[in-house]
Amino acid sequence: MKVRGVFPVGIILILLLAVSSSFAQQYEDVVYLKDGGVRRGLILEQIPGESVKLKTNYGEIFVISMSDISKIAKEEKTPPVAESVAVIDNVPREMAENQQEDWYTYWGLGISKVTWPEELNDGIKLIAAMPGVSRTQLNLDLLGFYKPINPNTIVGFIANGAADRLEIEGEWVQVNLYTYAASAQYFPEEIGKGMFGRVDIGPAFGTVEASGEESESSDPGFGLLVGVGYAHPITDGTRLALNVNYAIRQIEGDSWKTLGISLGGLF
């Protein structure tokens, strides 16, 4: 065995491996997205013209379409931050990453204050104030699906509803109001984080239900909702959103107004 000949070669290989390892530790793959997002880590697979599979330094794996990528680079890793600050993809954060999505869904539940048409509202308030009468008013956001059009704005579709139920000794009457709307949400900071404004517009409907009676539905009307809220990331890709909104529904010549407060999730 030629130990003297093998030994220098072994040292060279070890040095090359050390240099390669040191290079790998100092540099990382960086994928820049067209919507302003950034993914950092190690590219596991790249299919030209189709997609890139990237594993972040924290074990997350993303498959990113090439149509969503503006550029791919290899960059020096950013310096580590304090241990008390959580880090995802080398970006400091206080709680969770506000991961940008290709599309979003929104659902919410809360309370509302329903104002009936003017000629009925005073009578409804008197009935609700009578002993033994309970009144339950809810606000709902369902089937909200949105697509980002820039780093601050999402547009899509949502169904907003309000319910007003009066009940006494097992007898009840309930009014349900719906708006199936085109919707937009604007976040001055970034989508899914901080304050936001919301506008919904679309056809509105109403139904009346009572114990022992068949429900009655209205003809289509017009609905408009404006609102403000605050969103905060709680996990990667999940945000809680507190929303305060005011809706007007013009149905069969009557004006129904709703003030709603709801807590929802933007996913």
C-alpha positions in Angstrom: 0.0 0.0 0.0 1.4 3.4 -1.0 0.5 5.3 2.1 2.7 8.3 1.2 0.9 8.7 -2.2 -2.6 8.3 -0.8 -2.1 10.5 2.3 -1.6 13.9 0.4 -4.5 13.0 -1.9 -6.7 12.4 1.2 -5.7 15.7 2.7 -6.6 17.5 -0.6 -10.0 15.8 -0.7 -10.7 16.7 2.9 -9.7 20.4 2.3 -12.0 20.5 -0.8 -14.9 19.1 1.1 -14.3 21.6 3.9 -14.2 24.5 1.4 -17.3 23.2 -0.3 -19.1 22.8 3.1 -18.0 26.3 4.1 -19.3 27.7 0.8 -22.6 25.9 1.3 -22.9 27.3 4.8 -22.3 30.8 3.7 -24.5 30.9 0.6 -28.1 30.0 -0.1 -30.5 29.9 -3.0 -32.9 32.9 -3.2 -36.1 32.9 -5.2 -37.7 36.3 -5.8 -41.4 36.2 -6.5 -43.3 38.6 -8.8 -45.7 39.5 -6.0 -42.8 40.8 -3.9 -42.3 37.7 -1.8 -38.9 36.0 -1.2 -38.0 32.4 -0.5 -34.6 31.5 0.8 -33.0 28.0 1.3 -31.8 25.2 -0.9 -33.2 24.4 -4.4 -33.9 20.6 -4.4 -35.3 20.4 -7.9 -35.7 22.7 -10.8 -37.8 21.9 -13.9 -37.0 24.4 -16.6 -40.1 26.4 -17.6 -42.3 24.6 -15.0 -41.4 24.8 -11.3 -38.7 25.0 -8.6 -38.8 22.9 -5.4 -37.1 24.8 -2.6 -36.4 23.7 1.1 -36.0 26.5 3.5 -33.4 26.5 6.3 -36.3 25.6 8.7 -37.5 22.5 6.9 -40.4 24.0 4.9 -40.7 22.8 1.3 -42.2 25.0 -1.4 -43.0 24.1 -5.0 -43.1 27.4 -6.9 -44.4 27.8 -10.4 -41.9 29.5 -12.8 -44.6 31.9 -13.9 -44.6 33.3 -10.4 -40.8 33.8 -10.2 -39.1 37.0 -11.2 -35.5 35.8 -10.7 -33.4 33.1 -8.9 -30.0 33.9 -7.3 -27.4 32.5 -5.0 -26.6 35.0 -2.2 -24.7 35.2 1.0 -26.7 34.2 4.0 -27.9 37.1 6.1 -26.5 37.4 9.6 -28.4 35.5 12.4 -30.8 37.5 14.5 -31.3 37.4 18.3 -32.6 34.1 19.6 -35.7 35.8 21.0 -36.8 36.7 17.5 -38.3 34.0 15.4 -36.9 33.7 11.9 -38.4 32.2 8.7 -36.4 32.2 5.5 -33.9 34.6 7.2 -36.6 37.3 7.7 -37.1 38.4 11.4 -40.6 38.3 12.7 -42.3 38.6 16.1 -44.8 35.7 15.8 -45.2 34.1 12.4 -44.4 34.7 8.8 -47.0 36.5 6.8 -46.6 34.1 3.9 -47.9 35.5 0.6 -50.3 33.2 -1.3 -51.4 32.7 -4.9 -55.0 33.0 -3.6 -56.8 33.5 -0.3 -60.0 32.4 1.4 -61.8 34.4 4.1 -64.5 33.3 6.6 -65.9 35.2 9.5 -68.4 35.1 12.3 -69.6 37.8 14.7 -72.5 39.9 16.0 -74.6 42.5 14.2 -77.1 45.2 14.8 -79.9 45.0 12.2 -81.9 48.2 11.4 -85.3 47.2 9.8 -87.0 49.5 7.3 -88.1 52.8 8.9 -91.8 51.9 9.3 -91.0 48.6 11.1 -87.9 49.4 13.1 -89.6 51.2 16.0 -92.1 48.4 16.5 -89.4 45.7 16.4 -87.4 47.5 19.1 -90.5 47.7 21.3 -91.1 44.0 20.9 -87.5 43.1 21.6 -87.7 45.2 24.8 -90.7 43.2 26.1 -90.1 40.8 29.1 -89.4 37.3 28.0 -88.4 38.2 24.4 -84.9 37.2 23.3 -83.1 38.7 20.3 -80.1 37.2 18.5 -78.3 39.0 15.8 -75.4 37.5 13.9 -73.0 38.6 11.1 -71.4 36.0 8.7 -68.8 36.0 6.0 -68.8 32.8 3.9 -67.1 31.5 0.8 -64.7 34.3 0.5 -62.2 33.6 -2.3 -59.6 36.3 -3.3 -56.8 36.7 -5.8 -53.9 39.2 -5.2 -53.5 41.8 -7.9 -50.5 43.5 -6.3 -48.7 43.3 -2.9 -51.4 45.3 -1.2 -54.7 44.4 -2.8 -56.8 41.2 -3.1 -60.0 41.0 -5.2 -62.6 38.2 -5.4 -66.0 37.0 -4.3 -67.7 36.7 -0.9 -71.1 36.1 0.6 -72.0 38.3 3.6 -75.0 37.6 5.7 -76.9 39.0 8.7 -79.6 37.3 10.8 -82.1 38.8 13.3 -84.1 36.4 15.4 -86.8 37.3 17.9 -88.1 34.5 20.2 -90.6 34.1 23.1 -92.0 31.0 24.7 -91.0 28.7 21.8 -92.4 31.0 19.1 -90.0 32.9 16.9 -89.5 35.0 13.7 -86.2 35.4 11.9 -85.1 37.6 9.1 -82.0 36.6 7.0 -80.2 39.1 4.8 -77.6 38.1 2.2 -75.3 39.8 -0.3 -73.4 37.8 -2.9 -70.7 40.3 -3.8 -67.7 41.2 -5.7 -65.2 42.2 -3.0 -61.9 44.0 -2.6 -59.6 44.3 0.4 -56.7 46.8 0.6 -53.8 46.5 3.0 -51.5 49.6 3.2 -48.7 47.5 4.7 -49.0 44.2 2.9 -51.7 41.6 2.2 -52.7 39.9 5.4 -51.0 42.2 7.8 -52.0 45.4 9.6 -55.0 47.6 8.9 -57.1 47.0 5.9 -60.2 48.4 4.1 -62.9 46.4 2.4 -65.7 47.1 -0.1 -68.4 44.6 -1.3 -71.0 45.2 -3.9 -73.5 42.8 -5.5 -77.1 41.5 -5.5 -78.9 41.3 -2.1 -81.7 39.0 -0.9 -83.8 38.6 2.2 -85.9 35.7 3.7 -88.4 35.7 6.5 -89.0 32.6 8.6 -91.4 32.0 11.4 -92.3 29.0 13.6 -95.0 26.9 11.9 -94.8 29.0 8.7 -93.1 28.5 5.4 -90.2 30.8 4.7 -90.7 33.7 2.2 -87.9 35.0 -0.1 -87.5 38.4 -1.6 -86.8 39.4 -5.2 -83.1 40.4 -5.9 -82.1 43.8 -4.6 -78.8 45.7 -4.3 -76.2 45.5 -1.5 -73.2 47.6 -0.6 -70.8 46.9 2.3 -67.8 49.0 3.5 -65.6 48.1 6.3 -62.3 48.4 8.1 -60.3 45.9 10.0 -57.0 44.6 11.4 -55.2 41.4 10.4 -52.4 39.7 12.2 -50.5 36.5 11.3 -50.7 33.7 13.9 -49.1 30.8 11.9 -47.4 30.6 8.5 -50.2 31.3 6.0 -52.9 31.9 8.6 -54.1 35.3 9.8 -56.8 36.5 12.2 -58.8 39.4 11.0 -61.0 41.6 13.1 -63.5 43.3 10.8 -66.1 46.1 11.4 -68.4 46.7 8.5 -71.6 48.6 7.6 -73.9 47.2 5.0 -76.9 48.7 3.2 -79.3 46.4 1.3 -82.1 47.8 -0.8 -84.7 45.0 -1.2 -88.1 45.4 -2.8 -88.1 49.2 -2.0 -87.1 48.7 1.6 -83.8 49.7 3.1 -82.1 47.3 5.6 -79.0 48.5 7.4 -76.5 46.3 9.3 -73.6 47.2 11.5 -71.4 44.1 12.0 -68.4 43.1 14.0 -66.7 39.8 13.2 -63.6 37.8 13.8 -62.4 35.8 10.8 -59.6 33.9 9.3 -57.7 34.8 6.1 -55.9 31.7 4.8 
